[in-house]
Amino acid sequence: MTSTDASPGTDERGATPRVRRSAGQRRAEVAAAARELALEQGLSGVTLRAVAARMRVASGLVAHYEPSMDELTARTFTVIVTDELAELRALTDAAPDPTAAVRMLLSLLLDGTHDAVTRVWVQSWGLGGEVLGAAVRAAMDDWEGYLESLVAAGVSMGRFRVADPRAVAVQILGMIDGLNAHALVRWRDTGERRTLMALAVEAMLGLERGELTG
């Protein structure tokens, strides 16, 4: 196998010329296929056979460019959860104040639109392993840091009454993970989960009742 390989296509005469793809293009195609499968089926759907089928190529070609499915799964996980966090961070950074930022975050995370990413998270904890486990720990550290920064900003502005922003960030992260996991089996409806979460976070941040549900 060279640094390029061919895929079938059809020209104007009905022939099937061989279209050359570079190694970089093939790896990008593998990554895209793995991401699609993970969002549709969870990380358990990222298998050698499934990725090859999605790309419509032989399994051997995928194995040539991605010899370790563990590493591909870990990278796929990281891409998905990093994109989600970046999107949420951009939205909450535009909020007018820390309270509005937290209110927005809880609403976005618990409205049911992130179920595909939640499935990726839940399966990552179950699958574990050395490579994926390291990726999951790094992503959880990123989330903890993000939440701590939100809480600390509220404290510095006199909006939140919190002695230990990091401890509160850890608690909020655990609650978000738990309620989102519950959502996958439709335990309680979206509105109820959101209200329960808002009431708990209000208490942790020292806010008045209703400030995160209004």
HELIX and SHEET records of a PDB file:
HELIX    1   1 ALA A   23  GLN A   41  1                                  19    
HELIX    2   2 LEU A   43  GLY A   45  5                                   3    
HELIX    3   3 LEU A   48  MET A   55  1                                   8    
HELIX    4   4 SER A   59  TYR A   65  1                                   7    
HELIX    5   5 MET A   69  ASP A   93  1                                  25    
HELIX    6   6 PRO A   98  LEU A  109  1                                  12    
HELIX    7   7 ASP A  115  LEU A  127  1                                  13    
HELIX    8   8 GLU A  130  SER A  156  1                                  27    
HELIX    9   9 PRO A  165  LEU A  184  1                                  20    
HELIX   10  10 THR A  190  LEU A  205  1                                  16    
SHEET    1   A 2 THR A   4  PRO A   8  0                                        
SHEET    2   A 2 ARG A  18  SER A  22 -1                                        
END                                                                             
